[in-house]
Amino acid sequence: MEALRSEDPRRFGRFTVLARFQETASAVRYVARDTGTGVGAGETAVITAARPALAAVPAFRRRFEAEARTAERLAGGWVVPPLETGDGGGGREADGAGLLWTAAGYVPALPLAEAIGIAGPLPERALRILGAGIAEILSRVHAGGTVLQGLAPDTVLLAEDGPRLTAFGPLGAAATAEARPGGQLSVRLGYLTPEQVAGKEAGAPSDLFVLGLLLAYAATGTTPFTEGPPEEAARRIAEADPELEAVPEELRELIAGCLAKDPAERPTAGTVAAELALEGAAGLARGGWLPGRLAAAVAEQEGRVRALEGAWEAPEAADAVPGVADAATEVADSVPGAADAVPETDDAVPAVADAVPGNAVPGDAVPQEGGAVGTHAPADPRVPLAPDAIANADADAGATHGTGAIGEGQGTTRFLDTGPKPPHSDRATTQLALPHQPPPPPAHQHTHGSPAPYPAAVLPGSAGPGSGQGINGRSSSGQDANGQGGNGGPMVALPLPPAPAPPSGGPALDRRGLLTVAAAAVGGLVVGGGTVAVIGGGESAVATDAKPAPPKPRRTLPGQPPEPRWIYAHPSSESAPLTAALWQDRLLVVTSESQASAVDLRTGKRVWQRADAADGQAALAAGDLCFVAGPTEFLWLAPKDGAVVHRLRYADGFTDLPGLQVGRLAGHSGTVVWFTGSHTVTVKAPKPKKGKKQEPDKKVVQAHLFAYDIVRRAELWRTPVPAGRAPGTPLYRVVAERPADILVRQEPSTLTPADVKAAKGKGSLRCFDREAGKLRWTKQYGTAGPNAGIAGDESGILYASVGADLQSFEADTTKPLWRVTGTEGSHFGTPLVAGPFVHTTERSQQIGAVERETGRFVWRRSTEVPVIGGAPALTVSTTGETLFAADAAQVTAFSAADGERLWKFQDIGLAGPKGETVSAPYRALASGTNVIVQRARSFYAFPVA
């Protein structure tokens, strides 16, 4: 951190700036405080403000805004949720008006590059957590068909509870960025991938290659490719084998796979995440994950930022912070113009000593006159330095410049310039900013403004270096003002065809606006003529994955779930929940092996417990009572206190079926429930013929399907059905209700071997008369298997998964009506019929809506999570306006009409009563204006439309 300069804005919207935090090639980051009056008032934030010279380029502006939208779309989990984005409106620039900026919550964390410099290579467990966390983000990006291109040692942070990512595209991860003539924008990334060397565009596997580079760097502290002349860097990437001998043996094969030359041979992000941490990065990180020195550095950084906050709240309290008052004076006295940086208006920011944060890398891009960023600069003689820093500054004066490394010539190539450089104090920092310990080892230095370690090669037939002044004062040829090289090699600027700018206030560009990175072969990205590379464009911001609920409620943002109205945690001293159901939008009834509990849906408070209803299922409205089906009896409970009002033991209610075993409820409609049951009867053996031995009597299982009225408490009918697999009760599920009949399917796990053989791999549906229970027919539909997702509507149309497709049939005739094609290698899960649509779900995490009449897809969206397990389960809100997809990773909310992704929710890091990581899937229950999200013992009530 450093003191504010005279040209720095003092406010960004409701945020008051406290100090400079970090500089990148395209932006300056500030520590700020929310001084508004809203929900987030008093919170600390990090403002990322685009450099004005770059923000003047329309292509940069659109790209910056696109990356901000990507951050919103990925918000949560290992991505800090954005708090606000500047609108670029008019006003005084000193107040941040007219500037491009975003605000995100402050999370104490160290850049990976600095962490390696402080503590050296990370241990295996930390590597697994780091890699799994980043891979989890990449899997969500790639699920949307986009590429991140935002990984670098300075954009990946190490926080106390796991990694964080701060860049969401080439601008955030740029090594250099400069404006070119004709409205072009040149962005140089700090790496190349083999496919980019070959002149091909970056794809999802490119992100995996860079992830492999990052993990190898984190494991060894150096590049995995042999050092050598910079002009051969591209050849080494394209042809040389990575040097991974120092990588832990358990991770070597996986990292080598990420670094495969052929993109098709690299693993997917989801595979990497699962192999590194099957329980998830958050689960593996429980109990701490950072080595002691890094944990202390993170805590120290947080303390310095908190000191800034305290000094802002009460300037007189600065005296209570050792060195703060003196340091503030020293800045004003030692740095010409520093006094001007202290505002005198009502919005003034107190002169506060700024501390070098844990993520400020000594030797990083040093601010030059006017706020521009240079690649390297000597320590400022105007600032008094600690003795060690002075010595380092003196050594720096004779440092070798080309690569920015001490004692290294042009023959050294480093991944993202992470090689040795001289540590020195930030030029505008005070003595207080220097840590009370020896300077960190110099093996980690890197800056976004530094030259790309893999020099760009001139494309055959190109005109050579372009012209135009870079934001860091260098020409596009890579020469500084004195003609000295510094960009590590020439870069070819290839103009791109123009594309129409998005309308003001309109939606983001769709994927057809994705830019083919024409200059990929030379390690640079050139955006011009109004064309921008948009990641995640055309799709609404989606939800947070994430962390446990923050201590303070936050405002609702695009992509973030609304604040839960309440959270209920089932006591760890009690048995885990078995079932959860809603009763009249008033109670959430949770059953376990020991009891049933009722939670008030208005408050989230538990109102009663009843041991009689242990192991119960369902919680249906039976008039004014709550009906629960238990393993041995039906119970009718008073909703006020759970008292048992009526009880029907199966032995008493079905006396002609002794030993009746009741299975799971098959379904219900109004006051009627359908269920299956079985009992064992003895069939006497026939009298033997003369001279023959008497055969023993046989035990035979007989099964029935029942209809029962839970208000009248009376059996309506029963009909015999084939017994299931031992112990004999077949489990049915009602897949469609029609006015005159119901269609049911038997659960595959209860089919007997004879049933499976007779069906020849196909599934069957049975139709029963609703009035008398008579079996009308048994039919099969195409090649739909016994496990196929299937649902029907009231008109007699079925929608079933057939292979990789979804097909509709006339129920009575089995006639196919229409078919929609699914994702290759995937299959459809159980669809949901709601209004004019059939909502679809696929194992590939694609959710959609199909017109019931025509089979035309209205919309199709991804949940953006790794493919884990089966297809997400669907639930629709009581109004029909919101669709929820619940799977093993999260709950995603969509607009049912157009598929707009509204938000996502995860409770990453949730632990069981013994500290074990929870891996239970999510479940969504619609209730009035709420959706109740359950995962294991935790229940969250979110407001919905």
N, C-alpha and C positions, 0 to 999 in steps of 0.2 A: 504494500500500500504506500501511497505517498499523498502529500498535501494537495489540495485542490489548486489548480492554476487559475490565472485570471480569465482564461478563455473557457474554462469549464462551466457548464450549466449548473445552477444551484438547485434547480428543482426539475423534476420530471413528473408532471401531473401532480398527484397527491404525495409524491415521494420527495423528501428533502435529502440532498446529497451530503454525505459525511466525508468521503475520501475517495481517491482513485484506488481501484482495486487491482486491475490487471489490464494489459493492453494486448490486442491481437492485431493481425494484419488488417482486419476490416472494421474493428470496433474498439471502443474503450469501455471497460467495465468499472462501475462505481459501487461502493457500499452506500446504501441509502436507508432512510427510515420512513415508514408510512406515517405521515403526519396528518392524514385525513381523519374523518370522523366515522368512517364505516367500520365494518366488522374487523378488518385487518389492521386497524389503527394501532400504532406502536410496534409493529413487526419490522424486522430488519429484512431488507431485500437487496438483491444484486441487480443493478441496471446495466443492460448491454446497449450502448448507444453507438450507432453506426458513425463512422468517420464522415463528416460533412462533405468532404471532397468526393468520396465514393457515393454517398447518398444522393448526390446530384445526378448520378447516372441512372436513367430510368430502369435499365436492366438490373442494376444492383438493387434498386429499391424494391422491384418486384421479387427478386430472388431472396432478399432479406425478409420480406413479408411472408414468402412461401416457406422459408425455414422456420419462421415464427409459428406458422400454422402447423408445421410438422411437430414442433415442440408441444403445441396444444394437443395435437392428435395422439401423441405418445405419452402425455402427462400421466404421472403416477409411477409408482415402483421406483425404478432407477433413473427416472427423469423427473426433475423438480418441476412441479406444476407452475406454469406461468401465472402471474398475478394480473398483469395488464400489458397491453401493447399500445405504444404511442400512436396517435392518429395522424401525426404530421401536420396538424392544423397550424393556423397562424398564431402570432404572438411573439413575445420576446424570446430570442434563442437562449438567453441566459436562464430562462425558466424551462428550457427543454422544448418549447413550442417550435413546431416546424421541423423537429428532428425525428429520425427513425430510432425507436428504442423499444425494448421489452423489459419487463420486470419479472423476476422470479424470486421465490423465497431463498433466503440465505441458509445454506447448509455447510457447516464446517467440514472442510475436505481439502486434501492435498492432490495436486496433479500427479499423475503416475510418474512423470519425469522427475519431479522433485522428490517423491517418495523413494525412488531408486537411489537418488543421490544421498538421501539421509540415511537409509538403512540397508542399501544394497538390494540384490535380487530378492524377490518375495518367496516365502516358503510355499510348498506345494498346496496346502489347504487354502492359503490366500490366493494363489493362482487360480485354483478351481472356482472360488467365489467370484473373483474378478472376471474370469472368462465366461462363467455361466451367466452372470448378471448382464454383461454386454451382449452375449448371444441371445438372451431373452428379449432384449430390445430389438436386435437385428431380426429375430424371427417375426416380430410384429410388423416391422417395416417391410420385410420381404413378402409377408402374407398379403400385403396390399399391392404387390407387383411393382414395388419401387426399390430404389437403392439408397443407402444412407450417405456414404462418402463423407462421414463426419468423424472418423476415428483418428486419433493422434494421441501421443503421450500427454499433451497438455489439455486435451478435451475430455479425457477420462480421469475422473477424480476418485479418490479413495476416502470415503466417509466412515464414520464410526460403525454404521450398520451395514455397509455394503458399497459397491461402486456407484458412481453417478456419471451420466453423459451430459455434456454441455453444448455440443455442436450437432446440428441436424442437417448438415449439407456442406458443400464445398466452401461456402463463405466462412462458416464457423471454424473449419479445420484448415483454412488456407495458410500456407507458408508465406505467400505474398499475394497482394491484390492491388491492381492498378487499373485506372481508367485509360482507355485507348481512344484515338480519334474516331469519330463517327458513332459515338455512343456505345462503343464496345467495352466490355469488362473482361479483364484477364485475371484469372485466379489460378495460382500455382499451388497444387497440393504437395505435401512433403513425401510423396511416395509414388511408385509405379507398380503396376501388377503385370504379370506376363502377358495377359491379353491386351493391356494398354500398350505395352511395348510393341506388340504385333499390329497396332493400329485399330484394334477393335474397341467397342464401347464397353464401359464398365457395367457389370450386372451384379446380381446378388452374390455370386461366388467371389466377386472382387472384394466385397466387404469381408468375406471369410478369409481371404488372403491377408488383408490388413490386420484382421483379428489375430491371425497366426503370427504376424510380425510383432504385434503388441505383446502377445503372450510370451513369445521367445525373448523379446526385450525385457519384459518383467521378470522372466525366469533367470536371465543371465546378465542383464545390464548392458547388453550390446546387441548389434544387429546380427541376425542369423546368417547373413551372407558375407563371404570373405571380403575383407577390405582390399581396395585396389584403386587404380586410377579412376577418376570420376567419369572419364569418357567411356569406360567399360562397365559402368554401373548397370545400364540397361541390359547388357549381355549377361551379366551375372544373374540378374533377376530372371531373365528369360531362360537361361541355360544351366546355371550353377546349382548344385544341391545346397540346401541350407545347412549351416553348421549348428547342429542341435545337441552336441555331445554334453554340453553343460546343462541342458534342460532335464528336469527330473524324469527318470525312466518311465514312470507311470503316465506321463503326459506327452512323451516324445512322439509316439505314433499319431496321436490326435493332432498335435501341432504340425507335424510333417504332412498330415492329410490336408490341413488348411492351406499349406504352402505348396500344394501340388501345382505343377505348371498348367495342367489341363483343368479348366474351371469345372468340367463335368465330373472330375474325380474328387473335388472338394466336398466335405460333408455339408449338410444344411445347418443353418443356425440352430434349429430345434434339436438336431442330433448332437451338436456340440454342447448345448445347454444340458441335455439329458445325460451325456457321458461325463461331464464335469461335475454335475450336482443333480442327481436324480430327484432329490427332494426339493430342488430349487435353490437358487443362490441365497435367498433370505433364510431358508431353513438351515443351510449349512453354516451361515454366518451367525447363527444364534449363539449368544455367549461371548461375542467378540471375535474378530478375525484379523485385526491389524497387529503386527509386531509392536512390542512395547514402545520403541522409539517413535514409530509413526503415530500410535495412539496419543502419545504425549504431545507430538507436534500438532495434531489436530486440535487437541484440547487447548494448547497454547494459542493457536490461531483464533479459536473461539473466544478466548479470554481477551485478546487484543481488540476484537470487534466489539465485544460487550463493553470494553472500556470506552470505545468511541461513542457507543450509545449512551453510557452514563454521563460522559462529558457533555453530550448534546442536551440531555435532559436537564442537567444542572451544571453549567460551566464552572461554578465555584467548586463543584465536586472534583474537578480535575486535580486539585491539590491532593486529594486523597489517593490518587493513582500515582505511584512512584514514577517520577520522571515526566509525567504528562505535561504539567505546566511549563517546566523547563524546556521540554522538547518543542512545545508550541512556540515559545519565545525564540528558540534556536532556529526554527524554520524561518521565522520572520526576519531575524537578524542576519542569518547566514545566506539565504537565497534571495538574490535581488528579485524584486517583484513578488515575493511570496506574500508580503503584506497586502498586496493588491488582491491576492487570491482569497482574502478573508472578507466576506461581504459585510456591508454596513447597513443593509436594509433590514426590514422586519423578517425577511426570509433568510437572514444571514445564517451561515453555518459557523458555529464556534471554531476558533482556531484550536484544533485538537491534534495532538501528536498522532501520527499514523504509523502503524506497525507493519512490518513486512509480514504478510500472511503466510500461512503454510503453503499456499499455492503460488507464491511469487518466487519464481526461480531466479537465483542470482545469475546474472549474465543474460537475463531475458532482454527482449527488445527494449531499448532505452529511448525514452522520449527525447526528441530533438526539438529545436526551436519551432514554435508554432504548433506543437503537439503532434508533429509527424513522427512516424516510427522508423528508426534506422535499424540496420541489422546488428550493429555493434557500435559501442561508443565508450570512451574512457570514462572513468568515474569523474563526476563533477567536482572540480577543486573548490568550488564555493561551499560545499557541504562538509562540515567536519566529520570525519570518519573515525571509527574505532581503529586502533593500531593495526589489527589484522586486516581490516578492510583497506587501510592505506597501503599496506604492503602488497596486498593483492592488486590494488589499483596501479601501483608502480610496475608490478610484473605484467600487468595488462598492457602497459604502454608499449612493451616490446613483443606483444603476442603476435602470432601469425594470423593473418586475416584471411582469406580465401574461404575456408570452411568454418571459421570461427572457432577453431580448436587450438589449444596451446600446443606448440611444438609439432603440429601436424601440417604437412604440406598439402598441395593439391591432390596428392595421390591417395587421400583417405576419403572413403565414402561411408556415410552413416545414415541409418534409418532415422529420418526426421531430425537430423542434426543433433543427436543425443550424445555426441562424443564430448570429450573434455573441453572445457572452456574456463577462463579465469573467473572465479567468483568475485563479484564486486557489489557494493551497495547501490540500491536504486538512487539515482542522482538527487532526487528531491526528498529523500528520507532523512530522518534525524537519527542521532545516536540511539535514541530509545528504540528505534525500529530494529536495531541489530540484535539478534538473539544472544543471550548470555551464555554462549558456548562457541567453540571454534566453528569457523565457517564450514558448511557441509562439503563433502567431497565433490570435486568438480566433474564427476562422471555423468551428470544428468542434465547438463544445461541444454536448453532448447527454447526457441521462441517462435511464435507464429510468424514474426517478421523476418526470420532468418532464411537463408537460401535453402531451396530444396536440396537434400543430400544427393539425390539422383538427378544429375543435370539433364536438362532437356536436350534432345538431339534434333538437329535440323532435318525436317522431312525431305526426302529426295525430291528435287525439283522445286523446293520452296524458295521464296525470295529472301529467306534469311530473317534476321531479327526485324521486328517492326519498330515503330517509333512511338513516341508518346511518353509523357512524364508519369512515373508511378507515384503512388501516394507516399512511398518512403523516400522519395527524392531521387530514385533511380530511373533510368530510362528503361524501356522495354527490352533493350539489348542486354540488360544485366550489368550495365556500367553505372558507376556513381557519377557525381558531378565532375569528378576529376578524371573520368575515363577509366577508372580502375574496375576490374571485374569484381562481382560480388554475388551474382545470382546463380552461380554454379553452372552457368552455361546458357546459351541462347534459347529462346522459346519462340516458337512460330505462332503468330496470331492468325487464326483462320476465321474470317468473317462468316457469320451464319445468316441464312435467309431470314428476312423479317417475318414477324408473326404479329397478329393484332394484339394489342394490349388488352388485358381484361377490363371490362367496364368498371367504372368507379362504384365501389360498394357491391359489386357483383360477386358471384361465386368464384372459387379458385379455378385455375386452368385444369382441364381434364388431362388424362394421361397422354392424349395425343399431343399435348404441349410439351411432353418430355423431350429434352434436348439430347440429340446424339452428340456425345462429347467428341467433337471432330479433332481436337488436339490431344486426345488421350495418349497418342504415341509419343508425345513430347512432354508428358507430365504436366500439362497445363490445361485449364478449361477456359475457353473464350466464349463469353455470352454477349451477343450484340444485336443490333437492329430490332430491339424490342422482344427478342426471344429469350425466355428464361427457362432454366431447368427447374421444374416443379416436382417436388417429392410429395406424394400423397395428395396431389391436386385433385379437385373435382369431387372429393369425398369429405363429408363433414368431419369435424374434429370428433374424436372418440374419447373413450373414457380413461379414467385412471385405473391403473393396476394398482395395487400398491401396498402401502404401508398401513399399519394400524391407524385409526382415526387420529388426526393431530389434536394436540391439547386445546387449540383454539379453533372455533369454527371458521371456515373460510367461505368466501363468496362463491357462488356457483359460476363456473367457467365452462366454455365449450369443451366437451370431452370429459369433464369431471362429473362424478355423480353428485347429486344434491346432498346436502347434509342430511344424514339419517335423523328421523324424528326421535328415534330411540334405538338403543342397542341392548339386547338381552343376552347375557352369558349364562348358559345352563351350568349350575354349580358343578365344580370338578369333583366334589365329594359324592355325587350321585351318578348313577349309571348313565352312559351316553344315550342321547336320543335315538329312538328307533324310527318313529314316525312323527310327522308334524302336519297338522291340518288346521283349517280355519273354520270357525263356527260363527255364522251370521255376521261376518265382518266385525265381530266384537271380541272374540277370543282366539288366541293361538293355542291349540292344544298339542302338547308335546308328550309323547309316551316313551317310556323306557322299560327296562326289565324290572324296575322296582316300583314304578308309579306312573301316574299321568299328572301333568302339571298344566295349568291354564295361565296364559299371559294376557293381560289387558292390551288390546290392540291400540288403545288410545295413548297409553303411558309406557308400555313396555315393562310393567311391573307384574310380577307373579302374584296371582290372587288366590290360588288354591292348589293343593296337591291331593291325590287320591290313590292310595296303594291298591285299591280294588281293581283299578283300570290298568294295572301293570301289563306290559306286552300288548296293549290295545292297538287297534288300527282305526283309522278314519276318525272323524269328529263331525258328525252330520247333524243337521238341524232336524229334530223330531218334534215339530210344534215348538213349544217353548223350552224344550229339553235338549240336552246334548247327548247324542247317541254314540256309543263307543263299542266296537266289536272286539271282545277279548278272546283269548285262546280257548276258554271254556264256557263263556257266557256273553250275552248281550247286556249292556248297561245303559240306563238312562239317567244322566246326571243333571243336577240343578246347576245352571250356569253361574249362579251367584257364589256358591261355596263348594261345588263339586260333590255335594251329598248325593248318595244313591237313591233315586226316587223309585225306579223299577229295576228288576233284575230277572233275566231269563237264562237259567242254566240250560245248556243244550240237552243235558240228560233229562230235564223236566219238560222242555218244550217240544222235544222230538222223541217221545217215549218209544215209538215204534222203530227207532234207529239207535239201538243201544251202542254206546261207545262212539258216537258221531264225532268225527274230527272235521272241524270247519276250516276251510282254506281262506286265503286272502280274498277280500271283496272283489268281485269282478267288475262292478260298476254300480252306479245309482242314478236315479232320475226321479225328481220330486221326492215323494215319501217312500219310494220302493228301492230296495237294494237287491242285487243279485250276487249270489255266492255259491261256491261248490262245497260239497262235503262228502265224506266217505265213512263207511263203517265196515267191519268184518263180520261175515256170517259163516255159519258152518253148514256145509252141504254134505248130507249123509251119503255115504257110498251105497250103491245098489247092492241088494242081497246077492251074494255070489252064487254061481251055478254049482250044482252038485259036484263035489270033489275039488272045488276051487277055494283058494284062501280069501278070507274077507279083507277087502281093501280098506285102508283107513279113511275116515271122513276128511274132507278137504276144507281148508280155510279160504274163502273167496272174498275179495274186496268189491263192494258195490258202491258206486258213486252216483251222485245226483247233482243237478243244477237247481237251485232254489230261487224263488222270488218271495220277498218278505216286505210287508208294510210296517215301517218303523213307528208310525203314528198310531195305527190301530193295534200294533204289536201282534200281528197275525200272519201266518204263512199263507201266501196266495196260491202257490203251486210248487211242485217239484217234478222233475223229469229225469229219468235214468240217462246217464252218459257213461262212456267208457272210462274205466279206472285208469289212473295215471301210473307213472313209475313209482315204485315203492317209496314211501309207505302207502301210496294208492290214491291220494286226493289230487285230481287234476286241477291246475290253476288256470282259470279263464280270465280273459280281459275283453270287455265290451269295446269294440272298435267303431261301431255305428249304431245309432238308435233311430228307428223309423217309427211312424205312428202305430204300425201293426206288429212290428217285430224288432228283434235285436240281433246283431251280428257279433259273434264272439270268436276269439282265437285262443287256442290253448298255448300256454307258455311252453317253449321247446324243452325246457329242463324237466317237464313232467310227462313228456311223451315216452311211451314204452318203445323198446327196440323194434317190436313188431309194427307199431305205428309209423316209425321212421322209415322202415323198410317198405311198407305198403305205399307211403307217400312218394317214394322215389326222389327224395330231396326237395320236394315242394311243400309249401305250407297250405293249410286248409282253413276255411272259415265255415262255421256252423250258423244256421239261421233258426231262431226259436220264436214261436208265436208269443207275443207279450201277454195275451189274455189267458191262455191255458198252458203255455210252456211246451207245446208240441214242437218236435224237431221238424222243420220244413225241408231243409236240404243241407248238404255239405259240398262245398265247391273249392276248386283251386283256380288261381288266376295267373295265367302265363307261366313264367318260370320263377315267380316270387317264392322265395324260400321260407322255411319256418321262422327264421329270425328277421325277415324283411320288415322294415318300418311300414306300417299300414294304418290308415284312418279312413273313415267314411263320413258322409254327410246325411242329412235327413231325407234327401231325395233318392238315395239308393246308389250313389256313385262312390266308388272306392278309389283311393290313391295309395299306390303301393310302390315300394322300392323293388325294381327288377334289374338285377345286375348293377350297373353304374348309373342307371336312369330311373326316373320317376314316371310311372304310367298310371293312367286312370282307366277304370273298368266300370261297366254296368254290373251291379252286384248280382242281379238275378240271372243274367245271361252270360256273364264273364266276357262280354264283348269289349275289346280295347277301344278307347275313345281318343286319347292323345298321349304323347310321350314327350318328356323333356330330357335333354341330355345332361348328365352330371359331369363332375370333374373327373378327369382321367385318373384312374388308380384309387378312386374314392367310392363311396356309396351313400345313398340317402338314408337318413334316420327317419323316425316317426314324424310325419307331417302334422300340421295343426290347421284345421279348417276354421276360418273366422271371417265372417262377412263374405265379400265377393272373392276372397283369396284362399288359396292353399299355401300356407307358409311352409317353406322347405328348409331342411337342415341337412348338412352333409358332413361326413367325417373330415373332409378337407377344411372344415370351419367356414364354409360358405353358407350364408343364410339368405333366403330369398322369399319372394312372393310371386305366385303363379295365379293367373286368372282361372277360376274354376271351370268356366265354360269353354275356354279356348286352349288352355295350357300354355299361354304366352307369359314369359317372364316379365313381370312389371319392374322388378328390381332384384339385385343380387349383390350382397356385400360380404366381406370377410370379417370375422371377429378378430383377426390379426393375432392369433395365438398359435403356438406350435401345435402340430397335429398330435394330440395325445388322446388315446382311448377312442371312444365312439363319437358319433355326431352329437352336438349340443342338444339339450332338451329345451323345448319351446314352451313359453307361457305368454298369454296376451293379457293386457290389463283389462279391468272390468269395463272400461269404456271402449275397448278395441283399438285405441289409438297408439299404444306402445307395445312392442314385441320384445320379449326377453329371451336371450339364448344363454343357457347355463351349462357349463362344462366343468372339466377338472381344473381349469385354470382361472376362470372368472365368470362374471355375468356381464353381458353386453346388452345395452338397451338400444333398440332401433325404432324409428318412426314406422309404424305398420303400413302407412300409406305409400311412402316413397323410399323407405330404407335408409333415411338419414341416420347415421350413427350418433346417438345422443350422448351416451356415456358408457363407461366400463367401470366395474368394481372388482377389486381383489382385496383380500385381507392377508397379504403376504406376511409371513412370519408368525401366523397364528400357531400357538402351541397347545398341546394337550395337557391334561392335569399333571403329567409326569415330565413335562418339558419336551416331549417328543413333537416333531414337526407334523402338523396336520396335513394329510393328503386327500381328505374327503372331497368329493365333488360338490359343486355349488348347486343350489336348488332355489327356484323362484316361485312364490305363491302370490297370486293377485288377490287383493282385498280392498275394495272400495277405491279410495284415492291413494292407496299404498301398494307397494310390492314388498313382500317380506323375503329377504334373501337369507338363506341358511347355508352355513358351512360348519358341519360337525356341531359343536356346542354353541356357536355364535349365531345370533339372529339380528338382522338389521332391517329397520323399517324405513324405506325411501319413499318420498312423495312422488307420484307420477300423474301424468295426464290421463 
